[in-house]
Amino acid sequence: MTAPDKAAPDKTEQDTTEQDDVERTAVVVIGAGVAGLIVAERAAAAGLRVVVLDAADVPGGSVARHEVAGLDLDAGAESFATRSTAVADLARDLGLGGEIVAPDPAGAWIAHRDGTWPLPRAGLLGIPTDLDDVSLRAALGPDALDRARHDATDPVPAALTPGAPTPPSLGTVVRTRMGEQVLDRLVRPVVSGVHAADPDALDAQAVAPGLLAALEETGSLAAGVARLRSAAKAGSSVGSLRGGMHRLVDALVDRIEAQGGEVRLGHAVTGLHRDDDDWHVTTGAGGTAAPEGTARLRADRVVLAAGAGTAVPLLTGLFPSLADLPAPTGAPVTLATLVVRSDALDAHPRGTGVLVGEDVPGVEAKALTHATAKWAWLADAAAETAGPGVHVLRLSYGRPGENAARYADDARVLEAARRDATSLLGVELGEVLDSDVVRWPGALPAAGPGHAGRVARIRTAARGTGPGTGTLAVVGGWLAGNGLAAVVADSRAQAAQLFDKL
Ligand SMILES: Cc1cc2nc3c(=O)[nH]c(=O)nc-3n(C[C@H](O)[C@H](O)[C@H](O)COP(=O)(O)OP(=O)(O)OC[C@H]3O[C@@H](n4cnc5c(N)ncnc54)[C@H](O)[C@@H]3O)c2cc1C
């Protein structure tokens, strides 16, 4: 992946000189997740010499691949929200437009102690739009449904409007409008799967942009969600790429390198400071590929795309005004993938998967994705690679507040995955051909109440006032909000601010 000896185009080559062991370059991007790669690609496209540094041995961050039973699978993000065209536009720009796929329309189910039902369609993070939907009556029960109907008539309190002095949490919005049962039985399991956080800990505006405005304008949460959904393109609420979302990372890296940029892996950035002329970036301990252990770079521009765990200490070191900045953390997520041979799964007994409430006895997983039911390309690939009746199941562990140590042992996680899949899908799994466990510690940082204010503070400080004004950008899911749709749109906007006027 690293291309240190690669001939760069003339224009960028002039920008790079060696001085006292310090390498000079136009742009350093810290972090080769999707956010960093997007900005790096824009820098390279603007003719700037760009070096991307990542601590890991593979690029892509949470958009990763792993091989299980000979199949190339997504090890992290496996889809993108289609509420905006941001990800599809990026895919098209990278030549992947023809590879965009929609999931099977069967949709997912939701499991609780008292049963398993198809998840009502057309909602947002589990918030329903149609309270007359028959599956909703089954999933909620008559009393909870009666309470939810208050949403149509109760006036919208000022505390739930976009101008509220204390930005409301998603949990507060749902509880106030539709009641505790809608929150518990629908929204909490979905949010736990998508954000690895409790709805009470998430800023409503950050995780559902435009929702409070739509609520205020329509006078109802259901109608507000319906309005947001109808503003998006018709069709499925998520999409992916044939072959997996990790293809996006390969395409970005290829494009950066083709334009003379470099992606250096195994380089953990440990220091960032600025003098009158330049930014100084240091990589050190932890960088497995930096031969001398430490590398130093000087750059005109720096993009901090490394995630909150790295970014917050670097930012607070640079800007005393951010000293009180909390580093948002996310619950650790453990994913268990099972590739099984089971004819019973050909019928897709639970659609594309199951979201699991906290009250289901004997089940530890918070979500199960029946990946070969969800993505037709994967079913074809599984049949071609391993024969008929082969299915890919991905189970997700780690609820908000749960101790990560519970899922530290692979063998125990795989045993739980097999047991949980059998229970949730209601069929015998048959032979397990191969399996894998992947851990994501804190990779889904929670955007807590007041998130937008904190982002504004960070970006104001980063823009700066003295020498170097406008030469530092901070990007990534911890600011933009989790999910590729948010990260792609925000990273592209930040890149435009940094490079378009050059
Ligand atoms: C398990 C999982 C499933 C997900 N599923 C979906 C999904 O289906 N759909 C969706 O839209 N979103 C999904 N997401 C969220 C989505 O993947 C993220 O929001 C997005 O990829 C974040 O990108 P990023 O570049 O901001 O951060 P990251 O992907 O976290 O990248 C940050 C990078 O910085 C590097 N880094 C950290 N410290 C340093 C340092 N000191 N020096 C150098 N480099 C450093 C890391 O190695 C990493 O490569 C999922 C996330 C996870 C964890």
The ligand as an ORCA input file, in Angstrom:
! r2SCAN-3c Opt
* xyz 0 1
  C     -18.621     -2.465     13.352
  C     -19.050     -1.242     12.595
  C     -20.071     -1.336     11.670
  C     -20.484     -0.212     10.973
  N     -21.476     -0.336     10.049
  C     -21.830      0.736      9.305
  C     -22.744      0.580      8.234
  O     -23.192     -0.526      7.924
  N     -23.091      1.700      7.549
  C     -22.538      2.923      7.821
  O     -22.870      3.899      7.149
  N     -21.634      3.077      8.805
  C     -21.262      2.016      9.539
  N     -20.326      2.160     10.522
  C     -19.780      3.496     10.795
  C     -18.743      3.917      9.756
  O     -17.925      2.835      9.427
  C     -17.912      5.051     10.346
  O     -18.774      6.122     10.728
  C     -16.848      5.585      9.391
  O     -16.210      4.560      8.675
  C     -15.853      6.401     10.203
  O     -14.785      6.795      9.369
  P     -13.602      7.678      9.961
  O     -12.608      7.829      8.865
  O     -14.143      8.889     10.590
  O     -12.997      6.839     11.179
  P     -12.272      5.441     11.256
  O     -12.826      4.503     10.261
  O     -12.316      5.059     12.690
  O     -10.770      5.746     10.813
  C      -9.843      6.378     11.663
  C      -8.456      5.936     11.245
  O      -7.495      6.639     12.036
  C      -6.451      5.747     12.349
  N      -5.730      6.239     13.530
  C      -6.154      6.282     14.809
  N      -5.191      6.794     15.601
  C      -4.145      7.105     14.793
  C      -2.858      7.683     15.018
  N      -2.426      8.030     16.239
  N      -2.035      7.861     13.958
  C      -2.435      7.487     12.710
  N      -3.641      6.930     12.451
  C      -4.483      6.747     13.478
  C      -7.139      4.423     12.560
  O      -6.236      3.340     12.411
  C      -8.198      4.455     11.475
  O      -7.752      3.861     10.277
  C     -19.874      1.043     11.224
  C     -18.835      1.141     12.149
  C     -18.416      0.017     12.836
  C     -17.294      0.121     13.819
*
